[in-house]
């Protein structure tokens, strides 16, 4: 049974920084990919950043400002968010994906609120 728990959200001014953390109940090495998604009111959930053993990728809107990283010893995946903008305001969700022999496993955390405002 997989559990993902996010933390680190809060209220910051434009240009500020936050570091989000996703703690997994098991080894993050068991997943094919982990990532951060976000959802603003009235909008679809969108991919912000994703990490695999071999690569990372980012939404164009956050490229150069956000960095995703994994800590195998702590079973955590973090998202460092710098140069925050009001349009970054959303609930941020941790996600983990595994696909084996045609069976897809897709797990989500409960979300953490990020608000960027003066």
C-alpha positions in Angstrom: 0.0 0.0 0.0 1.6 3.2 -1.2 1.2 6.5 0.6 2.5 9.9 -0.6 2.6 12.9 1.8 3.4 16.4 0.6 4.7 19.2 2.8 6.3 22.6 2.5 3.6 24.7 1.0 2.7 28.2 2.2 2.2 31.9 1.4 5.1 33.8 -0.3 5.6 37.0 -2.1 6.4 37.2 -5.8 10.1 36.4 -6.3 10.2 34.3 -3.2 11.1 30.6 -2.8 9.6 27.4 -1.4 10.8 23.8 -1.1 8.1 21.1 -1.4 8.8 17.6 -0.1 7.0 14.3 -1.0 7.5 11.5 1.4 6.8 8.0 0.1 5.9 5.0 2.3 8.2 2.8 0.3 11.3 3.0 -1.8 11.1 5.6 -4.5 13.3 3.3 -6.6 10.3 1.0 -7.1 8.6 3.7 -9.3 9.2 4.3 -13.0 8.6 8.0 -12.5 7.7 10.5 -9.9 6.6 14.0 -10.3 4.9 17.1 -9.2 1.6 18.3 -10.6 -0.4 21.4 -9.8 -4.0 22.5 -10.1 -5.4 26.0 -9.8 -9.1 26.7 -9.3 -11.1 26.2 -12.5 -8.1 24.7 -14.3 -7.0 21.2 -15.2 -4.2 19.5 -13.3 -0.9 20.0 -15.1 2.5 18.4 -14.9 5.1 20.7 -13.3 8.2 18.5 -13.1 9.0 14.8 -13.5 12.0 12.6 -12.5 13.1 9.2 -13.5 16.4 7.4 -12.9 17.8 8.8 -16.1 16.2 12.2 -16.6 14.1 15.1 -15.5 11.7 17.3 -17.4 9.8 20.5 -16.6 6.9 22.5 -17.8 8.0 25.4 -20.0 6.4 27.8 -17.5 8.7 26.7 -14.7 11.9 25.7 -16.5 14.9 27.5 -15.0 13.0 28.3 -11.8 12.1 24.9 -10.4 14.3 21.9 -9.7 13.1 18.4 -8.9 15.3 15.9 -7.0 15.1 12.6 -5.3 16.7 11.2 -2.1 16.8 7.4 -2.2 17.8 7.1 1.5 14.9 9.2 2.7 12.4 8.1 0.1 11.5 11.6 -0.7 11.2 13.7 -3.9 11.5 17.4 -3.5 10.7 20.4 -5.6 12.7 23.6 -5.1 10.7 26.5 -6.3 12.6 29.8 -6.9 11.5 33.1 -8.5 7.8 32.3 -7.7 5.1 34.2 -9.6 1.4 34.7 -8.8 0.5 32.3 -11.6 2.3 29.6 -9.7 -0.5 29.7 -7.1 -2.1 26.2 -7.0 -2.5 23.0 -5.0 0.6 21.0 -5.7 0.4 17.2 -5.8 3.0 14.5 -5.6 2.6 11.6 -8.1 4.2 8.2 -8.6 3.8 5.9 -11.6 4.7 2.2 -12.2 3.9 0.1 -15.2 4.7 -3.6 -15.3 3.6 -6.1 -18.0 0.5 -4.0 -18.9 -0.5 -3.1 -15.4 -0.5 0.6 -14.5 -0.1 1.9 -11.0 -0.7 5.6 -10.4 -0.5 7.1 -6.9 -1.3 10.6 -5.6 -0.6 12.6 -2.4 -3.2 14.8 -0.7 -1.8 18.0 -2.0 -0.2 21.1 -0.5 -1.3 24.7 -1.1 1.1 27.2 -2.6 0.0 30.9 -2.7 2.1 33.6 -4.3 0.8 37.0 -3.5 1.7 40.5 -2.3 
